[in-house]
Amino acid sequence: MTVGAFADAVEAQRIPALVRLDTNLYALAYRLMKLLPAKHILRQAGAEGLLGAGTTVVETTSGTFGLALAMQCALRAHPLVLVSDPVIDDGLRRRLEDLGARVDIVTEPAAHGGFQTARLDRVAAIRDRLPDTFCPRQYENPANPQSYALAAELLRDHLGQVDCLVGPVGSGGSMCGTARYLREAFPDLVAIGVDTHRSVLFGQRDGHRTLRGLGNSLLPANLDHTQFDEVHWLGAADAYASTRRLHRSRALFTGPTSGAAYQVGSWWARHHPDALTVVVLPDEGHRYQDTVYRDEWLAASGLAVTAPAPAPVTVTDPRAAEKGWSRFAWQRRSLAEATAGGALAGAAS
Ligand SMILES: Cc1ncc(COP(=O)(O)O)c(C=O)c1O
């Protein structure tokens, strides 16, 4: 394949589709959402003189950002080293290597910060050894949220009005960037972040999480808490059941962070029939075919739920959201403000 054809194929996968799910509910359906920040971060680094021809790109990831970087680095002929941990699935690892990336697996968690810290330490060690490297740092690089100006523009131009945006939060880049740019056109936009229990993003204590792709053990600088009107926490069983429901009822084959966002977005849209809600679907279902889409695996994992929870429980303190589906009125506050409010924080309308 020529470079031009490769570029065209990658570019075609970068632009999301707008899919009508209901009278007042749309999906912003990405094949691979992380292609937006991966491309923009590398371009920006090139413009700032941080990324020359032949510079090795080094990043920590066990998910879709790595896949997007592998495509963008193959396109620009940059060597790529991706540092991951044992959670990485074999299918993804093989795709990364097929695209030319070297995958370096950290086997032991750090005493503080677990695998995430151990992976960051390994990235630093690799960069010390190599003469010319660039680290995209998706958790703190401002080019990550900036790359979502394109998504906001697409929504504005095609829908004319957006009242509510619902999406999963990991680095914070997609939700914070899209909401910020959308509010230039629609200042009253309601932004709802979807997280999972035992993620520190919105004030919970760190711990083991079954639902992957959203949530975090560390607080990313790209998470601007003041963008969020409301936060929801969901567990894996709910997210998986909603992912299957989205597939069965709309033929949309997505990953479980999409299912989590769909569960929250469709609930919000039902309760706000006059508002137009958009739900962010970050990736496709291929990686999850042997788990989320396999009934035997769900049953053996104790995650087989015939129907997701019908409605969230409203909590007045993020730490009270321990299991099930919970919501908290974040009210565009900082983390300190929202969590200090504790029991005083009111529920959203
Ligand atoms: C599948 C999936 N969904 C959602 C997210 C969260 O997106 P963001 O990092 O922009 O907050 C990620 C992040 O890696 C992801 O891989």
The ligand as an SDF file (V2000), in Angstrom:
LIG
                    3D

 16 16  0  0  0  0  0  0  0  0999 V2000
  -12.6690    2.7090   24.9120 C   0  0  0  0  0  0  0  0  0  0  0  0
  -12.4880    4.0070   25.6270 C   0  0  0  0  0  0  0  0  0  0  0  0
  -13.5710    4.6730   26.0530 N   0  0  0  0  0  0  0  0  0  0  0  0
  -13.4480    5.8400   26.7130 C   0  0  0  0  0  0  0  0  0  0  0  0
  -12.2310    6.4070   26.9920 C   0  0  0  0  0  0  0  0  0  0  0  0
  -12.1390    7.7150   27.7550 C   0  0  0  0  0  0  0  0  0  0  0  0
  -11.7970    8.7800   26.9140 O   0  0  0  0  0  0  0  0  0  0  0  0
  -10.8770    9.9820   27.4120 P   0  0  0  0  0  0  0  0  0  0  0  0
   -9.5080    9.4590   27.6450 O   0  0  0  0  0  0  0  0  0  0  0  0
  -10.9380   10.9730   26.2950 O   0  0  0  0  0  0  0  0  0  0  0  0
  -11.4860   10.5200   28.6800 O   0  0  0  0  0  0  0  0  0  0  0  0
  -11.0850    5.7300   26.5720 C   0  0  0  0  0  0  0  0  0  0  0  0
   -9.7660    6.2640   26.8900 C   0  0  0  0  0  0  0  0  0  0  0  0
   -8.7470    5.6830   26.6500 O   0  0  0  0  0  0  0  0  0  0  0  0
  -11.2130    4.5070   25.8660 C   0  0  0  0  0  0  0  0  0  0  0  0
  -10.1290    3.8280   25.4440 O   0  0  0  0  0  0  0  0  0  0  0  0
  1  2  1  0
  2  3  1  0
  2 15  2  0
  3  4  2  0
  4  5  1  0
  5  6  1  0
  5 12  2  0
  6  7  1  0
  7  8  1  0
  8  9  2  0
  8 10  1  0
  8 11  1  0
 12 13  1  0
 12 15  1  0
 13 14  2  0
 15 16  1  0
M  END
$$$$
